């Protein structure tokens, strides 16, 4: 009985994996089509759409904007999330739970609600259609990923090694730099990677905040699918998929170490 049960579970798991992964992989052959529109199965083989992605200013500009926004978002969330992740476990249990839930709200609340909530104040202070506005909005969305990863490492940290460093004459700054920070490094790096991916792939809030002066790649892809139905969007999807896989592989490596 055990063997048929395992085979059934394996078949169900394989079916679910195919169901989840296959739609994503379909964009790979589509991106190499020769036709001027998205079609499946693709007709012919060509890399012209990858060349167009890097040569057409609206696409290359959107890619650079997303890269800049995601980099600054990852940097800001890494600093803020590390400080919050260090502080939360040291608070009283009630305050820890309440503040922990508060900092997780951007992950819990639907992105469309966050976008609507941010639009009016951002419009009043001139952050609409600007790179700083996108960075601030994406920092709010990505912060929970760093807080979760850092707080998880802090909970497992043996603070006796920090006390030992202090007893041997290390100042608080040196103890943090030499002992605490290296112990937190995997969690900080993992949180930074997820923050970068969250910002780079985000489209809902970016549709509200971005504009002609600051268009991210996901927004450009949305426009490309909506108005042009161009295979460039499929090529951009493949590049995003490749980048995400590489960063997740890096995360897996950091998790092992």
GICORZI-V911881 format. One record per residue. N is the residue number from 1. RES is the residue in three letters. PHI is phi in radians with two decimals (NA if undefined). PSI is psi in degrees with one decimal (none if undefined). NEAR is the number of other ideal C-beta (glycine too) atoms within 10 Angstrom. Layout:
n->[N:N]
res->[RES:RES]
phi->[PHI:PHI]
psi->[PSI:PSI]
near->[NEAR:NEAR]
This chain:
n->[1:2:3:4:5:6:7:8:9:10:11:12:13:14:15:16:17:18:19:20:21:22:23:24:25:26:27:28:29:30:31:32:33:34:35:36:37:38:39:40:41:42:43:44:45:46:47:48:49:50:51:52:53:54:55:56:57:58:59:60:61:62:63:64:65:66:67:68:69:70:71:72:73:74:75:76:77:78:79:80:81:82:83:84:85:86:87:88:89:90:91:92:93:94:95:96:97:98:99:100:101:102:103:104:105:106:107:108:109:110:111:112:113:114:115:116:117:118:119:120:121:122:123:124:125:126:127:128:129:130:131:132:133:134:135:136:137:138:139:140:141:142:143:144:145:146:147:148:149:150:151:152:153:154:155:156:157:158:159:160:161:162:163:164:165:166:167:168:169:170:171:172:173:174:175:176:177:178:179:180:181:182:183:184:185:186:187:188:189:190:191:192:193:194:195:196:197:198:199:200:201:202:203:204:205:206:207:208:209:210:211:212:213:214:215:216:217:218:219:220:221:222:223:224:225:226:227:228:229:230:231:232:233:234:235:236:237:238:239:240:241:242:243:244:245:246:247:248:249:250:251:252:253:254:255:256:257]
res->[UNK:UNK:UNK:UNK:UNK:UNK:UNK:UNK:UNK:UNK:UNK:UNK:UNK:UNK:UNK:UNK:UNK:UNK:UNK:UNK:UNK:UNK:UNK:UNK:UNK:UNK:UNK:UNK:UNK:UNK:UNK:UNK:UNK:UNK:UNK:UNK:UNK:UNK:UNK:UNK:UNK:UNK:UNK:UNK:UNK:UNK:UNK:UNK:UNK:UNK:UNK:UNK:UNK:UNK:UNK:UNK:UNK:UNK:UNK:UNK:UNK:UNK:UNK:UNK:UNK:UNK:UNK:UNK:UNK:UNK:UNK:UNK:UNK:UNK:UNK:UNK:UNK:UNK:UNK:UNK:UNK:UNK:UNK:UNK:UNK:UNK:UNK:UNK:UNK:UNK:UNK:UNK:UNK:UNK:UNK:UNK:UNK:UNK:UNK:UNK:UNK:UNK:UNK:UNK:UNK:UNK:UNK:UNK:UNK:UNK:UNK:UNK:UNK:UNK:UNK:UNK:UNK:UNK:UNK:UNK:UNK:UNK:UNK:UNK:UNK:UNK:UNK:UNK:UNK:UNK:UNK:UNK:UNK:UNK:UNK:UNK:UNK:UNK:UNK:UNK:UNK:UNK:UNK:UNK:UNK:UNK:UNK:UNK:UNK:UNK:UNK:UNK:UNK:UNK:UNK:UNK:UNK:UNK:UNK:UNK:UNK:UNK:UNK:UNK:UNK:UNK:UNK:UNK:UNK:UNK:UNK:UNK:UNK:UNK:UNK:UNK:UNK:UNK:UNK:UNK:UNK:UNK:UNK:UNK:UNK:UNK:UNK:UNK:UNK:UNK:UNK:UNK:UNK:UNK:UNK:UNK:UNK:UNK:UNK:UNK:UNK:UNK:UNK:UNK:UNK:UNK:UNK:UNK:UNK:UNK:UNK:UNK:UNK:UNK:UNK:UNK:UNK:UNK:UNK:UNK:UNK:UNK:UNK:UNK:UNK:UNK:UNK:UNK:UNK:UNK:UNK:UNK:UNK:UNK:UNK:UNK:UNK:UNK:UNK:UNK:UNK:UNK:UNK:UNK:UNK:UNK:UNK:UNK:UNK:UNK:UNK:UNK:UNK:UNK:UNK:UNK:UNK]
phi->[NA:-1.16:-1.12:-1.02:-1.11:-1.15:-1.11:-1.14:-1.10:-1.11:-1.14:-1.12:-1.09:-1.12:-1.10:-1.11:-1.07:-1.10:-1.08:-1.41:-1.56:-1.00:-1.03:-1.22:-1.28:-1.08:-1.17:-1.12:-1.15:-1.07:-1.18:-1.80:-1.23:-1.55:-1.29:-1.53:-2.50:-1.27:-2.56:-2.44:-1.23:-1.16:-1.86:1.39:-2.40:-2.75:-1.81:-1.08:-1.33:-1.23:-1.11:-1.13:-1.04:-1.53:-1.80:-1.40:-1.07:-1.18:-1.47:-1.14:-1.14:-1.13:-1.11:-1.12:-1.06:-1.08:-1.13:-1.14:-1.08:-1.15:-1.14:-1.18:-1.09:-1.08:-1.14:-1.14:-1.16:-1.12:-1.18:-1.15:-1.13:-1.15:-1.11:-1.18:-1.08:-1.30:-1.39:-0.99:-1.13:-1.58:-1.44:-1.01:-0.92:-1.15:-1.13:-1.06:-1.16:-1.15:-1.20:-1.06:-1.14:-1.07:-1.30:-1.58:-0.98:-1.03:-1.45:-1.51:-1.24:-0.97:-1.06:-1.13:-1.20:-1.06:-1.10:-1.13:-1.15:-1.45:-1.07:-1.13:-1.08:-1.15:-1.15:-1.21:-1.83:1.36:-1.71:-1.24:1.05:-2.42:-1.12:-1.01:-1.10:-1.12:-1.11:-1.10:-1.10:-1.25:-1.11:-1.08:-1.24:-1.58:-0.97:-1.00:-1.14:-1.28:-1.04:-1.08:-1.17:-1.21:-1.08:-1.11:-1.23:-1.09:-1.08:-1.59:-1.24:-1.51:-1.25:-1.16:-1.22:-1.21:-1.09:-1.13:-1.11:-1.15:-1.19:-1.55:1.84:-1.28:-1.27:-0.96:-1.16:-1.19:-1.09:-1.19:-1.26:-1.61:-2.05:-1.19:-1.08:-1.06:-1.21:-1.52:-0.93:-1.05:-1.17:-1.12:-1.11:-1.11:-1.10:-1.10:-1.11:-1.17:-1.13:-1.07:-1.13:-1.06:-1.18:-1.16:-1.66:-1.26:-2.22:-1.15:-1.14:-1.09:-1.09:-1.43:-1.56:-1.30:-2.85:-1.06:-1.53:-2.70:-1.92:-1.47:-1.09:-1.03:-1.18:-1.12:-1.12:-1.05:-1.15:-1.10:-1.30:-1.33:-1.93:-1.90:0.91:-1.62:-1.13:-1.05:-1.09:-1.17:-1.10:-1.11:-1.09:-1.12:-1.15:-1.11:-1.09:-1.11:-1.09:-1.12:-1.11:-1.14:-1.20:-1.19:-1.13:-1.12:-1.07:-1.08:-1.14:-1.14:-1.13:-1.16:-1.33]
psi->[-32.5:-41.1:-48.6:-37.1:-42.2:-39.7:-39.8:-44.8:-40.2:-40.7:-40.8:-44.2:-42.5:-40.3:-43.5:-42.6:-44.4:-41.8:-37.7:-37.3:-34.8:-45.9:-33.2:-40.7:-19.7:-30.2:-20.6:-55.2:-32.0:-36.1:-15.0:13.1:154.7:-18.4:163.5:7.7:162.0:126.1:147.2:128.9:152.5:151.6:113.4:-174.5:128.4:147.6:16.4:-30.8:-27.8:-40.1:-40.7:-34.9:-42.1:-15.3:-26.6:124.8:-33.5:-31.0:-47.4:-36.8:-40.7:-37.7:-44.7:-42.0:-45.5:-39.6:-43.7:-47.8:-44.8:-37.9:-48.0:-36.2:-45.5:-40.7:-46.9:-46.4:-31.7:-44.8:-52.3:-44.3:-35.0:-43.7:-43.0:-43.7:-32.2:-34.8:-37.9:-48.7:-17.2:-5.7:161.8:151.5:-42.3:-47.2:-35.6:-45.9:-44.8:-48.2:-35.5:-43.1:-38.3:-44.8:-14.7:-6.5:-41.7:-24.9:-28.6:-43.7:136.1:142.5:-32.9:-34.8:-43.2:-41.6:-45.5:-39.9:-34.3:-23.6:-50.2:-52.0:-35.7:-38.2:-35.6:-31.0:9.5:29.4:-3.8:141.1:40.1:150.7:-44.4:-37.3:-42.3:-39.9:-45.4:-46.0:-44.1:-28.5:-40.3:-42.7:-36.1:-15.6:-41.7:-32.1:-38.4:-42.1:-45.2:-47.7:-43.2:-43.5:-36.6:-39.7:-39.2:-38.9:-31.1:-8.3:134.0:103.0:-7.4:-29.3:-31.4:-42.9:-36.9:-40.9:-40.5:-38.3:-22.4:6.6:1.6:136.9:163.2:-38.8:-43.3:-40.2:-38.2:-43.6:-36.5:-26.5:-58.2:-48.6:-45.1:-34.3:-31.5:-10.6:-45.4:-42.2:-39.7:-45.4:-43.1:-43.4:-40.3:-39.2:-46.0:-34.4:-42.0:-47.2:-39.3:-45.5:-44.3:-32.8:-8.0:136.3:-32.8:-55.4:-37.4:-32.5:-32.5:-38.9:-35.1:168.0:-164.2:-28.5:-12.0:87.8:123.5:166.0:-45.1:-37.0:-40.9:-38.2:-41.4:-45.1:-39.4:-38.3:-36.0:-37.9:-30.8:-29.2:49.0:141.6:-10.0:-35.6:-37.1:-40.6:-42.1:-38.1:-40.8:-40.8:-39.9:-41.8:-43.0:-45.5:-41.2:-41.5:-40.5:-42.5:-37.1:-33.8:-39.6:-40.5:-42.4:-39.4:-42.4:-36.3:-37.0:-38.7:none]
near->[5:6:7:8:9:10:10:10:10:10:10:10:10:10:10:10:10:11:9:9:10:9:9:11:11:15:19:15:14:20:24:18:22:13:12:12:9:19:13:11:8:19:10:8:9:15:10:15:22:18:12:15:24:11:10:14:7:12:23:15:14:24:19:11:21:26:16:15:29:24:14:18:27:26:15:19:28:22:13:16:28:23:13:19:25:18:15:19:15:10:13:8:7:8:12:15:12:12:15:18:10:9:20:15:12:20:15:8:12:9:17:12:10:18:19:12:14:20:16:9:9:21:14:9:9:10:20:19:16:16:17:13:25:31:22:19:26:29:23:17:24:30:25:23:24:32:26:19:26:26:22:15:19:20:10:8:17:9:13:9:13:18:12:13:18:14:10:8:8:16:10:11:8:12:20:16:12:12:19:18:12:10:16:20:13:18:24:20:19:22:30:26:21:21:27:25:20:23:29:24:16:25:15:17:25:28:17:21:28:26:13:6:11:24:22:29:28:22:23:26:21:17:16:20:15:9:8:13:12:21:28:23:25:26:26:24:21:21:16:19:15:11:15:15:10:10:16:13:10:13:19:10:11:16:11:7:7]
